[in-house]
Amino acid sequence: MITGELSTRQKLLEVAEVLFARKGIEATLVGDIVQGAGQRNPSALRYHFGSREGILQAIREKYLVQLEVRRTAMLATWPDTTTPRECVELIVVPLGEMLSTEAGRRYLRILGQTIYQLEPEQIDQVPPNFPSLMRSIELLRASIGDLPAPVVNERVRGAILLATALLAVRARELTGRRRLPLSAADFQANVIDMTVAALTAQS
């Protein structure tokens, strides 16, 4: 499963990523990861990551760093005034680009298994080391208009859940090499359209 010279930590991370995406997070045991990484010491994962949740968080942060670079570049040329669609693009486009690589598809499949755990109040608790994500959510929130704060929270959460779920399903379908009815460009445009509709639905 592992090729090339990797450190023990890297091997564990790579194997966990593959297994979480393919088998599912809940179905993957710590022993599966340790064995897949070719480690004889069953406590290797605990030593490097603390727990299964620890290695899952390391995978999240690995890809959040990549997404941060992309969103930072997008924000560098962002207009002063934005439409809801443009704000949705800030969320969807960087994630959608991950569909083009095997590693990116793995991440989307993992994200699809965990994003439902996102609570409304967590939207405002983005770690400070991901400022472009924080700014993207601020813009998304501002684009909705004058609605009660609880409604805004649910709209933003719902939009993120919808877009992420659609991308995760697409990643799974691409991994299974299914013949898909929409091209990559049409699929992304449709995800953006659907997410904007959820975000801006009349109350």
C-alpha positions as CSV (number, residue, x, y, z in Angstrom):
1,M,0.0,0.0,0.0
2,I,2.9,2.3,0.7
3,T,5.7,3.1,-1.8
4,G,8.9,5.1,-1.4
5,E,10.8,6.1,1.7
6,L,8.4,7.6,4.2
7,S,8.7,8.2,7.9
8,T,6.5,6.2,10.3
9,R,4.3,9.2,10.8
10,Q,3.8,9.7,7.1
11,K,3.1,6.0,6.5
12,L,0.4,6.0,9.2
13,L,-1.1,9.2,7.8
14,E,-1.2,7.9,4.3
15,V,-2.7,4.5,5.2
16,A,-5.3,6.1,7.5
17,E,-6.3,8.5,4.7
18,V,-6.8,5.6,2.2
19,L,-8.7,3.4,4.7
20,F,-10.9,6.2,6.0
21,A,-11.9,7.1,2.4
22,R,-12.3,3.5,1.2
23,K,-13.7,1.6,4.2
24,G,-15.2,4.5,6.2
25,I,-13.9,6.2,9.4
26,E,-16.1,4.1,11.8
27,A,-15.2,0.8,10.1
28,T,-11.4,1.5,10.2
29,L,-9.7,0.2,13.3
30,V,-6.5,1.5,14.7
31,G,-5.0,-1.9,14.1
32,D,-5.9,-1.7,10.5
33,I,-3.9,1.5,10.1
34,V,-0.9,0.2,12.1
35,Q,-0.8,-3.0,10.1
36,G,-1.3,-1.3,6.7
37,A,1.7,1.0,7.5
38,G,3.9,-2.1,8.2
39,Q,4.4,-1.3,11.9
40,R,5.0,-4.1,14.4
41,N,4.4,-1.9,17.4
42,P,0.6,-1.6,18.0
43,S,1.1,1.6,19.9
44,A,2.8,3.4,16.9
45,L,-0.4,5.4,16.0
46,R,-0.9,6.4,19.6
47,Y,2.7,7.6,19.9
48,H,2.5,9.8,16.8
49,F,-1.2,11.0,16.8
50,G,-2.6,10.1,20.2
51,S,-5.7,8.4,18.9
52,R,-7.8,7.7,15.8
53,E,-9.4,11.1,16.1
54,G,-5.9,12.6,16.3
55,I,-4.9,11.1,13.0
56,L,-8.2,12.2,11.5
57,Q,-7.5,15.7,12.6
58,A,-4.0,15.6,11.1
59,I,-5.6,14.6,7.7
60,R,-8.1,17.5,8.0
61,E,-5.3,20.0,8.7
62,K,-3.2,18.7,5.8
63,Y,-5.9,19.6,3.3
64,L,-7.1,22.7,5.1
65,V,-3.6,24.1,4.5
66,Q,-3.9,23.4,0.8
67,L,-7.3,24.9,0.6
68,E,-6.1,28.0,2.5
69,V,-3.5,28.6,-0.1
70,R,-6.1,28.4,-2.9
71,R,-8.7,30.7,-1.1
72,T,-6.0,33.2,-0.2
73,A,-5.2,33.5,-3.9
74,M,-8.8,33.9,-4.8
75,L,-9.4,36.6,-2.2
76,A,-6.4,38.5,-3.4
77,T,-8.4,39.5,-6.5
78,W,-11.8,39.5,-4.9
79,P,-14.2,42.5,-5.6
80,D,-15.2,44.9,-2.9
81,T,-18.9,44.0,-3.3
82,T,-19.9,40.4,-3.9
83,T,-23.0,38.5,-4.8
84,P,-24.2,35.3,-3.0
85,R,-23.0,33.3,-5.9
86,E,-19.5,34.7,-5.8
87,C,-19.4,34.0,-2.0
88,V,-20.5,30.4,-2.6
89,E,-17.8,30.1,-5.3
90,L,-15.2,30.8,-2.6
91,I,-16.4,27.8,-0.7
92,V,-17.1,25.4,-3.6
93,V,-14.4,26.1,-6.2
94,P,-11.3,25.1,-4.1
95,L,-13.1,22.0,-2.9
96,G,-14.3,21.2,-6.4
97,E,-10.8,21.4,-7.7
98,M,-9.8,18.5,-5.4
99,L,-11.9,16.2,-7.5
100,S,-9.2,16.2,-10.1
101,T,-6.7,14.2,-8.0
102,E,-6.9,10.9,-6.2
103,A,-5.8,12.4,-2.9
104,G,-8.3,15.2,-3.2
105,R,-11.1,12.7,-3.8
106,R,-10.0,10.8,-0.7
107,Y,-10.2,14.0,1.3
108,L,-13.7,14.8,0.0
109,R,-14.9,11.3,0.9
110,I,-13.6,11.7,4.4
111,L,-15.0,15.2,4.7
112,G,-18.4,13.9,3.6
113,Q,-18.4,11.5,6.6
114,T,-17.7,14.2,9.2
115,I,-19.2,17.5,8.0
116,Y,-22.6,16.6,9.3
117,Q,-21.1,17.0,12.8
118,L,-20.7,20.7,12.2
119,E,-22.8,22.7,14.6
120,P,-24.1,26.2,13.8
121,E,-21.9,27.8,16.5
122,Q,-18.8,26.1,15.1
123,I,-19.1,28.2,11.9
124,D,-17.7,31.1,13.8
125,Q,-14.9,29.1,15.5
126,V,-12.6,28.7,12.5
127,P,-9.0,28.3,13.8
128,P,-7.1,31.6,13.4
129,N,-4.4,29.9,11.2
130,F,-7.0,29.6,8.4
131,P,-7.9,33.3,7.8
132,S,-9.1,32.8,4.2
133,L,-11.7,30.3,5.4
134,M,-12.8,32.7,8.1
135,R,-13.1,35.5,5.6
136,S,-15.0,33.3,3.2
137,I,-17.6,32.4,5.8
138,E,-17.9,36.1,6.8
139,L,-18.6,37.0,3.2
140,L,-21.1,34.1,2.9
141,R,-22.9,35.3,6.0
142,A,-23.0,38.9,4.8
143,S,-24.3,38.0,1.4
144,I,-27.6,36.6,2.8
145,G,-29.0,39.9,3.8
146,D,-30.9,41.1,6.8
147,L,-32.2,37.9,8.5
148,P,-32.2,36.9,12.2
149,A,-28.9,35.5,13.3
150,P,-30.2,32.0,14.0
151,V,-31.6,31.8,10.5
152,V,-28.3,33.0,9.0
153,N,-26.5,30.4,11.0
154,E,-28.7,27.6,9.7
155,R,-28.5,29.0,6.1
156,V,-24.7,29.0,6.1
157,R,-24.5,25.6,7.8
158,G,-27.0,24.2,5.4
159,A,-25.2,25.6,2.3
160,I,-21.9,24.1,3.5
161,L,-23.5,20.7,4.2
162,L,-25.2,20.6,0.8
163,A,-22.1,21.5,-1.2
164,T,-19.9,19.2,0.8
165,A,-22.3,16.3,0.5
166,L,-22.6,16.7,-3.3
167,L,-18.8,16.9,-3.7
168,A,-18.3,13.8,-1.5
169,V,-20.8,11.8,-3.6
170,R,-19.0,13.0,-6.8
171,A,-15.7,11.9,-5.4
172,R,-17.0,8.5,-4.6
173,E,-18.5,8.1,-8.1
174,L,-15.3,9.2,-9.7
175,T,-13.3,6.8,-7.6
176,G,-15.6,4.0,-8.7
177,R,-15.0,5.1,-12.3
178,R,-18.7,5.4,-13.0
179,R,-19.8,7.2,-16.2
180,L,-21.2,10.5,-15.0
181,P,-24.0,12.5,-16.7
182,L,-22.4,15.9,-16.1
183,S,-19.0,17.2,-17.1
184,A,-16.7,18.5,-14.4
185,A,-17.6,22.1,-15.3
186,D,-21.3,21.5,-15.5
187,F,-21.3,19.6,-12.2
188,Q,-19.4,22.4,-10.4
189,A,-21.8,25.1,-11.8
190,N,-24.8,23.0,-10.7
191,V,-23.4,22.6,-7.2
192,I,-23.0,26.3,-7.0
193,D,-26.5,27.0,-8.3
194,M,-28.1,24.6,-5.8
195,T,-26.0,26.0,-2.9
196,V,-27.0,29.6,-3.8
197,A,-30.6,28.5,-3.9
198,A,-30.4,27.0,-0.4
199,L,-28.6,30.0,0.9
200,T,-31.0,32.6,-0.5
201,A,-34.3,30.9,-0.3
202,Q,-37.1,33.2,0.6
203,S,-38.3,33.0,4.2
